[in-house]
Amino acid sequence: MALVTAERELGRRLQLVQGIHWLYGAQGDAYAALLRGYGSEPHPAYERARAAGPLWRSRLGVRVCTGYAPARRLLAARTADRHVAQPQSALAWDEGLPDAGELPGADQVREPAARAAERALAGLRGEVDLVASVAARVPVEVLADVHGLTGADRVRLAEACAGAAGALDAALAPPAYDDAVRLLDAVGTLRDLLGDGAARAAVVGVRAARELIAGALHALLRDPGPAGAAVRQDPALLVTETLRHDPPVKLHTFSLAEDVETAGERVAAGEQVAVLVAAANRDPGAFTAPDRFVPDRYATASVPEPLVPAPHGVAVESFARGMAEAAVAGVGGLLAAGDVSAAAGGAVRLRRSPVTWGLERIPARVAG
């Protein structure tokens, strides 16, 4: 009976949150409309949110930040010790988990990521999807290596990471009931395999790394001239510009532990804040030609660093960066040799994924 009651409560909450987003979004609230997330291209939604100002209040009770300077100030402020769920949060998948342990840094993951990318690319021929075959695969293999998993445990890890892939988005956008149950089961498996502290880091880190790799590979295929030149010069330039132009975490919500003055306003301790990272990283007040993908803009020291938040308290940048640099170096080599090219149809983004607005497929053609 308790299980049935819990299932009904979960289903009811998912429907309620979805209804609130639809209602306020239809009434013109740009943040609620973004959480609905049904557009195939996210940037018009960010432009509508930016038009409301650099810092404004949504009808959902959240202070929404779209400007680079105020976003940087808010992200640097002291946040609440524990993640505080928004009143409209959909699925608290990390409820009861302790604070996350640290993810391995870039220097620790580059070598295993390079090996994983080499294995992934070695078997590709003909029409392929670079998300499934490279971006989603490499972070899981690196995580398995870091934790020393072998045999059946590596298979369980891959299955659990796939099941938990929607966790970052599910916290704000209600998933279907069956997907929600699958996600919670997957988090349970990760706790069994890695321990409670490492489970949270794995869920967040694997998804962030997947999206950063996918974004960088998408840039390589979309604009192989400057992107390929950047890889030959320094893969870090391409990855840094991807962090700005197509960040793996596009929306970051948190609660402040202190009052903050920014954008001419006071944001009080305890208030819920939503930083639209993807909008702030294309703020024309901070970046020249912000909608253009220009990797060599980071060859000069005067350009602001892209904003990279720590979702659910997990610092993801170094972990994701190391893997992305290794993966784009491998694909960049194939691109330079003429062995890989974009396939017909173009990249496809996930719907209803307001935190990552992730790439679902990147069609490519591999010679051989």
Secondary structure, 3 states (H helix, E strand, C coil): CHHHHHHHHHHHHHHHHHHHHHHHHHCCCHHHHHHHCCCCCCHHHHHHHHHCCCEEECCCCCEEECCHHHHHHHHHCCECCCCCCCCCCCCCCCCCCCCCCCCCCHHHHHHHHHHHHHHHHHCCCEEEEHHHHHHCHHHHHHHHHHCCCCHHHHHHHHHHHHHCCCHHHHCCCCCCHHHHHHHHHHHHHHHHHHCHHHHHHHHHHHHHHHHHHHHHHHHHHHCHHHHHHHHHHCHHHHHHHHHHHCCCCCCEEEEECCCEEECCEEECCCCEEEECHHHHCCCCCCCCCCCCCCHHHHHCCCCCCCCCCCHHHCCCHHHHHHHHHHHHHHHHHHHHCCCEEECCCCCEECCCCCCCCCEEECEEEECC
